Amino acid sequence: MSAEPHPTLPPVRLPSDAELARDALGAPLFARAVRLARWAGPHARVHAGGELAAEQLPEAAAALGLDPADEEGPALASQAWRVAVDTGLVDVTEPDEGGDADGEEEESGTAAPGEDLALVTGGAPGEVLDLWLAALETVLADAAVPDLDDLVDALDAGGEIDFDRLDWNPGREADFLDGVLANLYLLTVSGHGASEGPIPLPVLAASMVIPEGMGEPTDAVLEQVSDAMMRLDDQFRQLEPIGLVEFRPVDEALMAEADDEEFAAAGSASGPGADGVDDEDVSRYGLVRLTPLGLYGIRARMLEAGVTAPAVGELSDKGADALLDAVSGYPEGAAQAEIEQWLAGREPRGAVAELLAAARGADEGGPLRRLRCQQALAPAGPEAEQAVRAVLDDPELGGLARVWLSEHGVADVPAPDEAMVFWLTVDTIAAQLAADGETAELPLLMRSLTEHHTGFFDQVWRVDHPATAYVLEAMGRTHPDKKAAKEARKAAFKARSRQG
C-alpha cells in the first residue's frame, strides 16, 4: 500500500484480536469463502487459474443458500470462490494446458479444502486475521478493476484489452484507492470518522481531487470530483462485504438529477450539516465509515508499506521516557488512553516516580513531556504523594509538583519562589503551543497567567528556560491586551539578546 506518511499520525484504538477475528469471520464475503471451502471436493471442477467451472456456479450458489436462478447468486459464489482460493482456504490442481488433442472436452482441475481452513475454527485470532488480510488484498485488487462492461467495450480485434481506449492504468487505480483509504483512515483516527459519524462521499472524493488551498474549483475540477465519487461508490460497494467499511451508496435517483456542480458543492462541505447543507441531503451523496476491522486492515497495510501508524496500548511495556515522547505527539484523548493503559500494569508509586524522572529535560520537547506527565498524574491517588513530594525542590518539576499537591488537597505545600513561578509560566505556555499551536483559548491562558504578576514582562525575559524568547514572541502576537502584547515583544527582544 502506498500512502503519504503523516508526521504525527494519531494512534488508532482497536478492539482485541479476538474481537476482530470474530468480526472477520462474520464478514459476509469471508464467511461465504469459508462455506465454499467446506463444500469443495471431488465434485468441484476448476479451470485454468483456479476459477470454478461456470456450470458449477449455480450449485456453489445453492451451497451458500443463494438462489442459483438469480443472476446475483452465481456471481457472489464466483467471488467467494476466488477469495477462498487466494487465501488458501481451498487448494486447487489446475488442468493440464492445451486440452485434449483429439478435440474432446478439456479435462478439469480439482479442488479440495486447504490446510488453512482448519485455522478458521482451530487457529489463534491472529491467524484468522492473517487469512482475512489475504482476502482483503483480493477484494482490493478487484475493486481497482473497471466495470466489466467497460472491459468488454475496450477489447481490441484480437481479444486483448486496449488500455489506451479504456483509459485505465492498473497501478494508478491501485494508488488512487490506497490514497482514498489512507485519507479515510486519517479522518477516522483524527476523530472525524469514529466520533463524529461517517464521512460524506463527496468530501472524500474532493480530498483526492481538489488541490490544497484552491479557491473556487474550476469546471474541470468539479467534473473530476464527480467522476471520483462515482468510482468510489462502485468501489465501496465491493469493499463492504469483506467488512472493511459501512457504506451508504449514492442515491440512484440523485445520480440522474444532480450535475457535476451539485456533486462538488456537496464535496466542499466539511461534513453533514456544514454550510447549511442538510444531513439528509448530504447522505444522499453517499456516506462511508471504516469499521474497527477496516481500521485494523488499513493499518496493517500501512505498516507493511513502512508508514508509522501507532495503536493505543503498544507502549504498555515501554519505559516512561518512551511513553511521554510518543504521547507528546498524540491528540489529548488518545494520549490519555495510552497513559491509562501504561499505568494499569504498574505499581503506582514506582510508576509516578518513573514518569517524573522522564519529564525532565531542557530540550525542545521538554515542556510538552511535562504537560503529558501532569496529565498522567492527575488521576493518581494518595499513593503518589511521596513520589511527588520528592521533586518539590527540582527546578523543572517543583512547580508541577506543587500544582498536583494543591489540587489533591495536600496540606503543608510550600509556596513556590518567584523564579519558579515565572519558569512554570513559560513552561506551561510553551507546552500549550507545542500541543495545539496558537489556539483561540491561548490568549485567555496568557491573560490569566500574567495579570496576577505586577511587572511580569520586566522580569520574565530573565527566566532561564530555553523557550523564554519563543513564548514571549507568541505572547506579543496573541496577548489580548495590546499594551501587554507590546511589552511582550520588547521582553522577547531582550530574551533573544540575552540568549545570544
C-alpha positions in Angstrom: 0.0 0.0 0.0 1.3 3.4 -0.9 0.3 6.2 1.5 1.8 9.6 2.4 3.4 9.3 5.8 1.8 11.7 8.3 4.3 13.3 10.7 2.0 12.9 13.8 -0.4 10.1 12.7 -2.7 9.7 15.7 -2.9 6.3 17.3 -5.9 4.1 16.5 -7.9 2.4 19.2 -8.6 -1.2 18.2 -10.6 -4.0 19.8 -8.7 -7.1 20.9 -7.6 -9.6 18.2 -10.2 -12.0 19.4 -13.0 -9.4 18.8 -11.5 -8.5 15.4 -11.3 -12.2 14.4 -15.0 -12.6 15.2 -15.7 -9.6 13.0 -13.6 -11.2 10.3 -15.5 -14.5 10.4 -18.8 -12.6 10.3 -17.9 -10.6 7.2 -20.3 -11.8 4.5 -17.8 -12.4 1.8 -15.2 -14.1 4.1 -18.0 -16.3 5.6 -19.1 -17.3 2.1 -15.5 -18.2 1.2 -15.3 -20.4 4.2 -18.5 -22.2 3.3 -17.3 -22.9 -0.2 -14.0 -24.2 1.1 -16.0 -26.8 3.1 -18.1 -27.5 0.1 -15.1 -28.1 -2.2 -14.3 -31.7 -3.0 -14.1 -34.2 -5.9 -17.3 -32.8 -7.4 -15.7 -29.3 -7.8 -14.3 -28.7 -11.3 -11.9 -25.8 -11.9 -10.4 -24.2 -15.0 -7.0 -22.6 -15.5 -6.3 -20.0 -12.9 -8.4 -21.9 -10.3 -11.7 -20.5 -11.4 -14.8 -22.6 -10.7 -16.4 -24.0 -13.8 -19.3 -21.9 -14.9 -21.7 -24.8 -14.9 -20.9 -25.4 -11.2 -21.6 -21.8 -10.1 -25.3 -22.4 -9.6 -24.5 -25.4 -7.4 -22.0 -23.4 -5.4 -24.6 -20.6 -5.0 -27.1 -23.1 -3.7 -24.4 -24.3 -1.2 -24.3 -20.7 0.1 -28.0 -20.5 0.5 -28.4 -18.2 -2.5 -30.9 -18.5 -5.3 -29.0 -20.2 -8.2 -31.6 -18.9 -10.7 -30.9 -15.3 -9.6 -28.0 -13.7 -11.6 -26.5 -12.4 -8.4 -26.2 -15.8 -6.7 -23.6 -17.3 -9.1 -21.8 -14.0 -9.2 -21.4 -14.0 -5.5 -20.4 -17.6 -5.5 -17.7 -16.9 -8.1 -16.3 -14.0 -6.0 -16.3 -16.1 -2.8 -14.6 -19.0 -4.6 -11.8 -16.6 -5.8 -11.3 -15.4 -2.2 -11.2 -19.0 -0.9 -8.5 -19.9 -3.5 -6.4 -16.8 -2.9 -6.4 -17.2 0.8 -5.5 -20.9 0.8 -8.9 -22.0 2.2 -9.2 -24.1 -1.0 -6.4 -26.0 -2.7 -6.7 -26.4 -6.5 -5.0 -28.5 -9.0 -5.3 -26.8 -12.4 -5.9 -28.8 -15.6 -3.1 -29.6 -17.9 -2.5 -26.9 -20.5 -3.6 -27.5 -24.1 -6.6 -29.7 -23.6 -7.3 -33.0 -25.4 -5.5 -33.2 -28.8 -8.4 -35.3 -30.2 -10.8 -32.4 -29.7 -12.5 -34.0 -26.7 -13.6 -31.8 -23.8 -10.7 -30.4 -21.8 -10.2 -32.1 -18.5 -11.0 -30.0 -15.4 -8.8 -29.4 -12.5 -9.7 -30.4 -9.0 -10.3 -28.6 -5.7 -10.2 -29.7 -2.1 -10.4 -27.9 1.3 -7.0 -26.3 2.0 -4.9 -26.8 5.1 -5.6 -23.2 6.2 -9.3 -24.0 6.5 -8.6 -25.6 9.9 -7.4 -22.2 11.2 -10.9 -20.8 10.9 -12.0 -22.9 13.9 -8.8 -24.0 15.5 -6.4 -21.2 14.8 -5.4 -18.3 17.0 -7.1 -14.9 16.4 -4.0 -13.6 14.7 -4.1 -16.5 12.2 -7.7 -15.8 11.4 -6.9 -12.2 10.8 -4.0 -13.1 8.5 -6.5 -15.1 6.4 -8.8 -12.1 6.4 -6.0 -9.8 5.3 -5.2 -12.1 2.4 -8.9 -12.0 1.4 -8.9 -8.2 1.7 -6.0 -8.0 -0.8 -8.1 -10.0 -3.3 -11.1 -7.7 -2.9 -9.0 -4.5 -3.2 -7.4 -5.8 -6.4 -10.9 -6.5 -7.8 -12.2 -3.1 -6.7 -9.4 -1.3 -8.7 -10.6 -3.1 -11.9 -13.1 -1.2 -14.1 -16.6 -2.3 -14.6 -16.9 -5.5 -16.7 -18.9 -3.6 -19.4 -16.1 -1.2 -19.8 -13.6 -4.0 -20.2 -15.7 -5.6 -22.9 -16.0 -2.3 -24.7 -12.2 -2.0 -24.6 -11.4 -5.3 -26.2 -9.5 -5.0 -29.5 -9.9 -7.2 -32.5 -7.5 -9.8 -31.0 -9.5 -10.1 -27.8 -6.9 -8.2 -25.8 -7.7 -5.2 -23.6 -6.9 -1.8 -25.2 -5.8 0.1 -22.1 -5.4 3.4 -24.0 -9.0 3.1 -25.1 -10.1 2.1 -21.6 -8.1 5.0 -20.0 -7.2 2.7 -17.2 -3.9 2.2 -15.6 -3.8 -0.6 -13.1 -1.0 1.0 -11.0 -2.7 4.4 -11.0 -6.1 2.9 -10.0 -4.5 0.9 -7.1 -2.7 4.0 -5.9 -5.9 6.1 -6.1 -7.8 3.5 -3.9 -4.8 3.3 -1.5 -4.9 7.1 -1.2 -8.6 7.2 -0.5 -8.3 4.5 2.2 -5.4 6.4 3.7 -7.4 9.6 3.9 -10.4 7.8 5.3 -8.1 6.2 8.0 -6.6 9.6 8.9 -10.0 11.2 9.2 -11.2 8.4 11.4 -8.3 8.2 13.8 -8.2 12.0 14.0 -11.7 11.9 15.4 -13.7 12.9 12.4 -14.9 9.4 11.5 -15.4 7.4 14.6 -16.7 10.0 16.9 -18.5 12.4 14.6 -20.1 10.0 12.2 -19.4 8.6 8.7 -17.6 10.7 6.0 -19.7 12.1 3.2 -18.5 10.6 -0.1 -18.1 14.0 -1.8 -15.8 15.1 1.0 -13.6 12.0 0.4 -13.6 12.5 -3.4 -12.8 16.2 -3.0 -9.8 15.3 -0.7 -8.3 13.3 -3.6 -9.0 15.8 -6.4 -9.1 19.4 -5.2 -5.6 20.8 -4.6 -5.0 22.2 -1.1 -5.5 25.9 -1.0 -7.6 26.0 -4.2 -10.3 28.7 -4.1 -13.3 28.2 -6.4 -12.9 24.9 -8.2 -12.9 25.1 -12.0 -15.5 23.2 -14.1 -12.8 20.7 -14.9 -12.1 20.0 -11.3 -15.8 19.7 -10.5 -16.1 17.1 -13.2 -13.1 15.2 -11.7 -14.8 15.2 -8.2 -18.0 13.9 -9.7 -16.1 11.1 -11.6 -14.2 10.2 -8.4 -17.4 10.0 -6.5 -18.8 7.5 -9.0 -15.7 5.4 -8.8 -15.7 5.4 -5.1 -19.4 4.5 -5.0 -18.7 1.4 -7.0 -15.5 0.5 -5.1 -17.1 0.9 -1.6 -20.0 -1.4 -2.7 -17.3 -4.0 -3.4 -15.4 -3.4 -0.1 -18.4 -3.5 2.2 -19.0 -7.3 2.1 -15.4 -8.1 3.3 -16.2 -6.0 6.4 -13.8 -3.1 5.6 -16.4 -0.3 5.6 -20.0 0.5 6.4 -21.3 2.2 3.3 -24.5 4.1 2.2 -24.3 4.3 -1.6 -25.2 7.3 -3.7 -28.9 7.7 -4.1 -29.6 6.4 -7.7 -32.3 8.9 -8.2 -29.8 11.6 -7.3 -27.4 10.4 -10.0 -30.0 11.2 -12.6 -30.9 14.5 -11.1 -27.6 16.1 -10.0 -24.9 17.6 -12.2 -21.2 17.9 -11.6 -21.5 21.3 -9.8 -24.1 19.9 -7.3 -21.8 16.9 -6.6 -18.8 19.2 -5.9 -20.9 21.6 -3.8 -21.6 18.7 -1.5 -17.9 17.9 -1.6 -17.0 21.4 -0.4 -18.8 20.8 2.8 -16.7 19.6 5.7 -19.3 17.2 6.8 -23.0 16.6 7.4 -24.7 19.9 8.4 -21.9 22.1 7.2 -22.5 25.4 5.4 -26.3 24.9 5.7 -26.3 21.5 3.9 -29.0 19.3 5.4 -27.9 16.0 6.9 -30.3 14.1 4.7 -29.2 15.9 1.6 -25.6 15.0 2.3 -26.4 11.4 3.0 -28.0 11.1 -0.5 -24.5 11.6 -1.9 -23.2 8.6 0.0 -21.6 8.0 3.4 -18.7 5.8 4.4 -17.1 4.7 7.6 -14.2 2.3 8.3 -15.2 -0.5 10.6 -12.9 -1.5 13.5 -11.9 -4.4 11.3 -11.3 -1.9 8.5 -9.1 0.2 10.7 -7.1 -2.9 11.6 -6.8 -3.9 7.9 -5.7 -0.4 6.6 -3.3 0.0 9.5 -1.7 -3.4 8.7 -1.2 -2.4 5.1 0.3 1.0 6.2 2.7 -0.8 8.5 3.8 -3.1 5.7 4.4 -0.1 3.5 6.6 1.5 6.1 4.2 4.1 7.4 4.3 4.8 11.2 0.7 4.0 12.3 0.6 3.6 16.1 -2.1 1.8 18.1 -3.2 2.6 21.6 -1.6 0.1 24.0 1.6 -0.5 22.1 3.6 1.4 24.7 2.4 -0.6 27.7 5.7 -2.5 28.0 7.9 0.5 27.3 9.6 2.9 29.7 8.1 6.2 30.8 10.6 8.1 28.6 9.3 6.3 25.5 5.7 6.8 26.7 6.0 10.6 27.2 7.9 11.1 24.0 5.3 9.3 22.0 2.1 10.7 23.6 3.5 14.2 23.2 2.5 13.9 19.5 -0.9 12.4 20.2 -4.3 14.2 20.5 -5.2 14.6 24.1 -7.9 11.9 24.2 -5.5 9.3 22.6 -2.7 10.4 24.9 -4.9 9.8 28.0 -6.0 6.4 26.8 -2.4 5.4 26.2 -1.3 6.7 29.6 -4.1 4.8 31.3 -3.1 1.5 29.7 0.6 2.2 30.7 -0.3 2.8 34.3 -2.7 -0.1 34.6 0.0 -2.7 34.8 2.4 -0.9 37.2 2.8 -0.3 40.9 1.5 3.3 41.4 4.4 4.8 43.4 7.1 3.5 41.2 5.2 4.5 38.0 4.8 8.0 39.3 8.5 8.3 40.1 9.4 7.0 36.7 7.1 9.5 34.9 8.5 12.4 36.8 12.1 11.4 36.0 11.2 11.1 32.3 9.5 14.5 32.3 12.8 16.3 33.0 14.8 17.9 30.2 15.8 21.3 28.7 15.3 20.0 25.1 12.5 21.4 22.9 10.2 18.6 23.7 10.5 19.0 27.5 7.5 21.3 28.1 5.1 19.0 26.3 6.5 16.0 28.1 5.8 17.7 31.4 2.3 18.6 30.3 1.6 14.9 29.5 3.2 13.9 32.8 0.9 16.2 34.6 -2.0 14.7 32.6 -0.8 11.2 33.6 -0.6 12.2 37.3 -4.0 13.9 37.5 -6.0 10.7 38.4 -3.3 9.4 40.8 -4.4 9.0 44.4 -2.6 9.3 47.8 -0.1 6.6 46.8 1.6 9.2 44.5 2.1 11.8 47.2 5.5 10.6 48.4 7.0 10.4 44.8 5.6 13.9 44.0 6.9 15.4 47.2 10.4 14.1 46.4 10.6 16.6 43.4 9.5 19.7 45.2 13.0 21.2 45.1 13.6 20.2 41.5 13.8 23.4 39.3 11.9 21.7 36.4 9.4 19.7 38.3 8.8 21.6 41.5 6.1 23.8 40.1 4.3 20.8 38.6 4.6 19.0 42.0 3.0 21.9 43.9 0.1 22.1 41.4 -0.6 18.4 41.9 -0.3 18.5 45.7 -2.6 21.6 45.9 -5.2 20.1 43.6 -5.3 17.0 45.7 -5.8 18.9 48.9 -2.5 18.0 50.5 -1.5 20.1 53.5 1.8 21.9 54.1 2.6 22.5 50.4 5.5 25.0 50.3 4.9 28.2 48.3 7.0 28.5 45.2 9.5 31.3 45.0 9.2 33.9 42.3 11.8 32.3 40.0 9.8 29.0 40.0 6.5 30.8 39.2 8.0 32.5 36.2 9.7 29.4 35.0 6.5 27.4 35.3 4.6 30.1 33.4 7.0 29.9 30.5 7.0 26.1 30.6 3.1 25.9 30.6 2.7 28.3 27.6 5.5 26.5 25.7 3.7 23.2 26.3 0.4 24.6 25.1 2.0 26.0 22.0 3.6 22.6 21.2 0.4 20.7 21.8 -2.1 22.9 20.0 -0.4 25.9 18.4 -1.8 29.4 18.8 -5.4 28.5 19.6 -8.3 30.8 20.4 -8.0 29.7 24.1 -4.3 30.5 24.4 -4.7 34.3 24.8 -7.1 33.7 27.8 -4.4 31.5 29.4 -1.8 34.2 28.8 -4.0 36.8 30.4 -4.7 34.6 33.4 -1.0 33.8 33.9 0.2 37.4 33.6 -2.5 39.5 35.3 -1.5 38.3 38.8 2.1 39.4 38.5 3.0 43.1 38.6 5.8 43.9 36.2 5.6 40.4 34.7 7.4 41.4 31.4 10.1 43.3 33.2 11.2 40.1 34.9 10.1 37.1 32.7 12.7 37.8 30.0 15.4 36.8 32.5 13.9 33.3 33.1 16.5 30.6 32.4 14.3 28.5 30.2 15.1 27.5 26.6 11.7 28.6 25.4 11.5 32.0 27.0 12.1 34.1 23.9 9.8 31.8 21.8 7.0 32.1 24.4 7.3 35.9 24.7 7.2 36.3 20.9 4.0 34.2 20.8 2.6 36.4 23.6 3.5 39.5 21.6 1.4 38.2 18.7 -1.6 36.9 20.6 -2.0 38.5 24.0 -5.5 40.1 24.1 -4.2 43.3 25.8 -2.4 45.5 23.3 -0.2 47.1 25.9 0.8 43.7 27.3 1.5 42.5 23.8 3.8 45.4 23.1 5.6 44.7 26.4 5.9 41.0 25.5 7.6 41.9 22.2 10.1 44.1 24.0 10.8 41.4 26.5 11.2 38.9 23.7 13.9 41.1 22.1 15.7 41.2 25.5 15.5 37.5 25.9 16.9 36.9 22.4 19.8 39.3 23.1 20.5 37.6 26.4 20.5 34.1 24.9 22.6 35.3 22.0 
